[in-house]
Structures are given as C-alpha cells and as structure tokens.
Amino acid sequence: MQPLSVPLCEYCRVAVARAADPYCCDGCRTLAGISGPSRTKSTPSLDLLEERRLTEHFGRTQGEVVSFECHVDALACEACLQGLARLENHVPGLGDLRWDRNRSVLSFSFPREQEQPGHLGRILESMSLNPRWLRAGEQPVQNRTAVLRLGLTGAFAANIMLFAVPIYTGVTGTLQTVFEWLQLLVFLPVVFWSAIPIYRTAWVSLRMRHLSVDLPLALAFILGSIFSFASLAQGGHDLYFDSLSGFLFLILWSRSLLEKSLSKALATPDLGQFFEKPLFDVRRNDTPERLPWDRIAVGDELILNAGDRLPADAMLLSPSAEVETAWMTGERTPRLRLHGALMQAGTRLLSNEARMRVVKIAEESDFAKLLKSIHVAGDKLGADLEGRLASGLVLINFAVIAGLFILAAPLGIDELLRRAIALLIVACPCAVSFAAPLARARANKIAFQKGFWVRDPRVWDRLLSVNRIAFDKTGTLTGGLMRLSSDSPLIDAHWKRVILSLENVSRHPIAESLRRLWGPHELFEVADAQEIPGVGVDGRIMGVQYQIRGGTDEGGRIRLDLLRENVRVVEIRLQDDHQARVSEALDTLKRGRELYLLSGDRSARVQAFAKVHGFTSENAYGDLDPARKAEVLRQIAPDVYVGDGTNDLPAMKAAPVAVAVKAAALEAQAAADLVMFNGELIRLEEIFALAKATRTLNRRNLIFALIYNVLAGIAAVSGWIHPLAAALLMPVSSLLLLASTTWGTTALRKLEGRS
Amino acid sequence: MSIIFLLAPMALILSGLFMLAFFWATKSGQWDDLDLTPRKILEDQPSEKDPYESTN
C-alpha cells in the first residue's frame, strides 16, 4: 500500500497545514528566505503528539503561558542574538524570547494549547545552535568542553612556540625543516578542533546574514592556515602556526575572562543572602539548636531578634510583634501582628525577640518563588546599538582589506596577506560586543542595592529621557495605613477585640490599620476564619457568626460594618492616610516632568487626590477599568508607568517601562520591567540617574574599544605589527574594557556609595 | 646537536602526557566548581550521621 504522503515544510520539515503552502509558518519562510532551505531533511518531522510530549517533559505552565528553556552554546556574539530575536515576530505564539548569558540558556514561551517547542527546536538545530532541553529546575551541565578547549589550545600554542622560537633565533637547515613540520603536527588539532567555536559562530552569522565578530577571525584563521600549509609544502618559511594558535588561545582566554566577570555581575542573590544571618535560634523537640536557614523544618520553633528576616513561613507564638513586609507590600511602615498570625518568609522583625512556629520551609514560600522568577529572567532579546556597531566595524575591516589589496598590490601577495591577517586579528571588535552587557550588568547590581530588581535590562536605554510618568493611584500612591475618620463612632473594647480577632487572618491595609490603631489585644479563638478578597472577613466566635464588610461612603471614606448574625452591630469610618513621603517623592519626580494619575477609583476622589499632590486636573483620570486604563495609557504615551500590578496588568504591559511597586503578585512581576522591593518611590529618581550614568560608562567603553581598533588597525595595515604581535595585542582591548567597567564612572561610584 | 632529535619527541611525549592528565581531570569534573570546593572541607562528612536530620 502506498504510504500517505504528507506535505512537509521546505525549511524545518514539519508537516504543513495547507498543502499549497511550502512553509509551515512565517518563521520558516523568513529563515528560508535568509539562508535557503534547510539541510535537515533526514530527521523525522515532529507531529502534534511529539510536541505534546516535549511540553509535558520540559514545559513549565504558568497560568495561560507555557515556558521552556534550552541550553545552547553557539551564541557567542551579539549579532547572532539579534538574528534570533527576529523569530519572535514570525513563529506563531512564540513570545518572551530571552537569553541568559550567565547560564547560556535560551528561554521562551507559548500560549497554552499552542505550544510548538519542537518546531522552534528544529529551527534552532537547523541554525547549528544544538539546543539541549532543560526540565523545570534543571541546571545546564557545566560546559567542560570549553575548559578543555581553552587548556589544550594553550598547551598546543606553547608547544608550537617551543619550535618557533629556535627558528626566530636563527636555526636553519634540516633542523628548521624538522621544527616547521613539528609545528604543523601540533597545529593540526588547533585548526580542526580548537577553532570549532569560531567557525560555528561565523557560520551561524553567515546564515543569519549578520556580520558577527567571529567572521573576520574565522577568515583570518582559515586564510593563515591555508597560506602556511601551502608555504610549507613548497619549502617556504612563511608560517603563521605560532601566531594563529597563540591568537586563538588568547581570544578563548579573554572571552572566558569577560564571560566570567559578566556571570559574576549578573548573578542574582539567593535565599541565603536575603536571610543574612548564618544561623538561627531554633527549638526542636524542646532542644535549643542553632541552624542555617535551609535546615529549618516545619514544626520548629523559631526565635527571632529585632532586625532578623523570617527564614520560613511561620505562625506567631508571641502575643504580638512588629514587622516590616516591604518585599511583599512595598510598605516599610511597621505592621503589628498578633498571636496566631501567619507571617511570610522574608518578613523583617522590628520589635524585640519573637517566637514563631514554622509552617512552611523557605524553599516552598512565596518569597522563594519571587526570587526564582527573577533567576529565570535573562535578557530579553532585541537589536542593540553595540551589535550593529560591531557588525559595522567588521564591515570596515573587510573594506580596508579590499582597499589594501587594490591600492597596495605592488607589495606582493605574501606581504599583503601578512598585513591582512594581522588586521583581522588585531582589529577584532570582540570588546565592543561585550561593552554594553558589562555596563548593564553593573547597573543592575547598583539598582538592586537601591531596592529594585531589573527584569529587563533594556530599561536602561528606555529610562534615558523620562518626561512623562503615569501613576496608578490605589495601592501605588495610597493604600498605606488609614486613620479613623473624625466622625467615626466610638467603639466598645469588646467589639474592638472581636474585630481584631476576625481581622487577624487578613493582611489588607484596613486590617493593618486597625491593628496599628488599637494596639495589641487578647484575641478570641475564631472558627472558620476566612478572608473573602474584595468583600471582607467571616468567622465564628463562641458559636456566633460574625462578618466584617467594607465599602465607601458618600464622602469617599471607607466604611466598615461588623455584622453579628447578619445584624449590624458596629460601624467604623476610616480615611486613607496619604503619607508625607509619597508627596515628597511626587514633588521630586515632578521636577521637569509631567505626571499623570490613573485610577479605577471614583473621579471625585481622584481629582481631590490630584489637587493635594500637585497633579493638574486634566492629568488625573478616574473611573477607569483595567482595559480603559491601558487605553488611556496608550493615549498619554508616558515613558514610565508605576503601578501595583493587582488590577492594572494590561496597563503595565502597554507601558514602555513598567514599574511594579509591590512584589506580591507573580503576574505583576512578569509584566513589570522593574520590581521595587523597598517601597521607596523617591528612589526612582536615582534609577533615572543610574540609567544616564550607565550610558556614560557604555559610551566610554565603546570609545576605548573604538580607539584601540582604529590605532591597531592602522598599525596592522601599515605593516608595523607582525601577526604574532597582533595576537598578543588583541586581548588588550578586552582587558582595558574590563578595567574601565570595574572602575566605573564618577556618577556610578557616587550612586553606589549613596545606597 | 643531534640530541635534539631525541629531545624534541621526548618533549612532545611529555607534553602529550600532561595534556592527557588535563583531559582526564576536565572530563571527571575536577574544575566544575572552583568556588565552593574549598568550603567543602569545613562541612560535615556525608557519611556521618547528619545532626540536623536526625532529630526529626
């Protein structure tokens, strides 16, 4: 029987949906247009079932999105990254394509039920990127081949040098010939094995039509090798085995040095760094012990001192404790917790010694989830100036060589080749492509000290000129502690106790405010205590059903009713207490900028708030639902949007730079470019200054790299430097750059010092 | 001078042996974790009873 013929995509060989279409998607059409049909025809196509299996094994489902990670090792240059970034516009559903340079991991996501990891994997394979899929939580294996390559190339280069030096010092005759052939023998593994990464990146960049920095290097290597082989075969003595192997070793070494410093700068802090204390006082089975945070188990009794961060989710055993939960709520104001209250890992104790019972270990807490979400972030892929500049320099190098061959033809082919090889080696713009990531990594580190997590390093470019800032009102500028309104009725001590007992399950600003207002009380035992988000709190005390219900009254104040068996027994009126530092922050941020206020709150209240805080009345928008908020945001087109992420996710996604002032919602972190974890709005000003200082550092680095390239290029073209000297000079630019970034600019050092 | 014809291959063989040793060391993961390895000597031996795990 004739097997059923299924039309396959011309590019990736996946079955296509429409027989008339030679490609399965626009991504393949684009790639085929770039590089011609793929040569991976022998591999079987992936069907839907295989896609599903890949998703089951390697997908991480988060809401409506499934994300994937794969380890790739050929993305050495920025130009290749830019080429890859184009895929996001063409592969249907593919989103959030990120490159984690630190781990050499490419991550991306698809909407649920539309996952095509295999499809993308096939495209990556056809680009010679060899993706290796990673399961959730799996770390890529240390790249031992890179270490081996570096070490062995060093040994080969040293051995070649051993036979080259006698020739430079005058050995002639048979011995010279023997030494030359021995050099060739040791050079063979260098040309056929050590240089593979350079060939591969050059090949990938050619296929993606990008001029990568490895292209001239590969060309110099191949040209030099062929020229030396030919010279040796004809009995000549123009050999470059020593220069080429030395240069390859130095380039591998300088790159590993830059990668290592970048990894160090990009490393995100782990849980241990947050908990600060090496050992905690714990009572386990009534035996006192001192344990590190990762040894604390459920059921242990923890004894914390003032200033300690809670290393696990725990229940308060002491009668009361004052804490700060800025990492979660963005609020640094002290909060009162009463006996039995649940506290999350990361909470900082402000009052004196407190005892608590561990209910969930740190690794499983929301705090750990938050840190993990930042660990997987990586760099969003996109075109950048440095990548283009590096490509431009490569093009200039090629143009100069072409010019040299035309204008200086009388010098003879040997001399021309020697100069061309020296130029290709010495003027390699490797440092240029490392300059920006290094500067950005440094900025990320300083931002972290200031209380910001940078989720997308591209914000540094977008924060250079901030003229318009839009704020969400509720939860961002308000939502702090409240005070009793002057017309609120007096409340009996018994009802205070009832309300505090019921509110003990809640972390809502209203509950926090009441605890703060009324202070520690002995609490009732509450059965079936339950917080209903947006509605109130329910519970039974001594068999009686109580409810707390909230709402706003006609004066814009918050009204709280305590219901006993559905009958109102107490009424409280609260007023939002706008903190002085919000006003101070707004005053600072207002200088030279236009501020906007967007809120879902009633227009009258928004206008009143705007008046107090210096927003012009036409810049304050009220009665906005989340979708309308995003729409207004698009009309205003601010440079930065600051929100709390609970009800303004569409707005955050619509803004060029979204700042989440609270880190509690994981969805908000996903949409935010910057996550604030210390709640100090005024520090945004420092972040804007940091963006400018980073640009200065980046420019200085680029200027250094350019000056080096031009000077070295002129020297090579004029024939002043031999390819061997070029090989030795080449890492100078990388070291110069590293030193410049480590030293930083005056503004950067100042910003670092003020943290 | 002809001694060089003996010394050169010997040098090559010797460096080849070192390269083999390096190859073995890399493949067996000797350089995988250069930062944390020195601290390991300060930690408890895994063969001993773990004092933290034992009480629970």
Interface residues (C-beta under 8 A of the other chain):
Chain A: Q142 R144 V147 L148 G151 L152 A155 A158 N159 L162 F163 L175 V178 F179 L182 V186 R284 N285 T287 E289 L291 R295 A297 G299
Chain B: M1 I4 F5 A8 A11 L12 S15 F18 M19 F22 F23 T26 K27 G29 W31 D32 D33 Y52 T55 N56
